[in-house]
Amino acid sequence: MLLEKPWGRFQENTESTSDSVVIEEVPTSSNGMIVPSLNEANSTRAEAPKLLQREQLYKTWQQDIYPFLLDAFKEKLQRIGEREKNWDNKGSKNPSDLVLSKAHITLENFLYSVVNSGRLWITPFVSTDEDGHITIQWNSGQHELHIEISEEGAEYIKIWGINIEHEMHLGILKRKEFINLWDWLNQ
Amino acid sequence: MTQDFISDGEELYRNVRRDDEADEYFPDPTTGRVIITSQAFLDKPQNEPSVDRAKLKNFEPQKSLLKENNGVVSLIAGEVRQIGDVKSEEPKGSHIDHAVDVIHDPKPENDAHSKIVVEPNYFYSDKKGKAFRLLRKALARLATKRGWTLEPKGS
């Protein structure tokens, strides 16, 4: 399962991301997802066992969870990439290599932002639409978050009801908004 | 074969394909409930999703199946119209316009056939160009809320 060690990329992302999130506690979840703190600068000797635990948890995340989730994306995107034109017998286009590549980067960045902030990750539904865009969908309670990735860029749609004018919001997807969108989804 | 008005309380059937690669529904990874996707309401090239009036199918959803192993979901006409309720301001006050409607469109082979239509110009700028996509997402949400009327075989 460990096809890729994300450590290098992780460091790179951490160093290059000015708005990276610092976590004070080690959160655990019912689905076993555990994300360690990255803020170890203020630790003292009394906190050594805790620090050790954090390091262990971090290794778990680094070596198992993150690559596992990445592999799941890759597998899904690979299957979608094999689609041909009219894949749904409704005349829909198949996604281009460029769209697939952008989708991979977007999903990876989104996953990194969410998991690295200590929030629980929900597996999205990934598909393509009639124009060959990659569509990513999460449902949580009354909230739906959709991301649509085209060759031109990525957009998000927040949905909290059926009324197009008053209960749906569209926007351009920006990396600095990932966490805000995720928190909204899980409200 | 006459065309008449569909009342707000009428139930409408929509066939949903069973094929694994059709992506018309999926199980929610956290709750297990079925989630209908907007792909289930994609009807090209008119962008007018077809539905059947349940009462003209004698409330037998299996009569709306396009393939035996598909499923059927239900919508309520009044809820579909609410998708496009837009408040318009006029000098004498405001009123509600229906940018989305359900119209009876009987065919020789299917007297119950109806279509869901949307008028994009009712919406503000960022939604005009996406009105058809947003309509399908809203329809999927309504269908998800009600769940299966007829579950696909083997699902």
Interface residues (C-beta under 8 A of the other chain):
Chain A: R83 W87 D88 K90 G91 S92 I122 T123 F125 S127 T128 D129 E130 Q137 N139 S140 E144 H146 I157 I159 G161 I162 N163 I164 E165 M168 L170
Chain B: E21 A22 D23 F26 D28 P29 T30 I35 T37 S38 Q39 L42 D43 K44 P45 E79 Q82 I83 G84 D85 V86 K87 A99 V100 F123 Y124 D126 K127 K130 A131 R133 L134 L135 K137 A138 R141 L142 T144
